[in-house]
């Protein structure tokens, strides 16, 4: 689809956010990212999409096309990644460059990845506290169903 197609809406100066995660073949693996997007959507009332690099769910091209149909003029693509690996260094920038060629009228911004933040330090400390009472792995039942093939 190209930008010349009819848009669903024509909001002036509309902006969107796309959270892009790694993706997984496992059912439900991206549920937390979806919950974050839903909270952001509810808090801002804005357009917040999600997509994945691969696996199940929406891929980037689908998410950007939806934004185009909604008439956005600017999209911030926020990598839902902690580490600055090859996806962030090469793959995602290349995906955005190709999308920018297809949609010259849309401003595409590669946002900052989650990375280090003091809030993450607090979250990790919280998870450590929450994990202290959990059983030894030998006492836990093996995971059932939804195994990746």
JOQUIDA-V227231 format. One record per backbone hydrogen bond with DSSP energy under -0.5 kcal/mol. NH is the residue of the N-H (numbers start at 1). CO is the residue of the C=O. If there is no record, write none. Layout:
NH;CO
NH;CO
This chain:
3;102
5;2
8;69
9;69
11;70
14;11
16;74
17;47
18;76
19;49
20;18
20;78
21;19
21;51
29;26
31;28
34;30
35;31
36;32
37;33
38;34
39;35
40;36
41;37
42;38
43;39
44;40
45;41
47;15
48;46
49;17
51;19
52;58
53;21
54;22
56;24
60;52
62;59
63;59
64;60
65;61
66;62
67;63
68;64
69;65
70;66
71;68
72;67
73;14
74;14
75;107
76;16
77;75
77;109
78;18
78;76
79;77
80;20
81;79
85;83
89;85
90;86
91;86
92;87
94;90
95;91
96;92
97;93
98;94
99;95
100;96
101;97
102;98
103;99
106;103
107;73
108;106
109;75
109;107
111;77
111;109
114;79
114;81
115;81
120;117
121;117
122;118
123;119
124;120
125;121
126;122
127;123
128;124
129;125
130;126
131;127
132;128
132;129
134;131
139;136
140;136
140;137
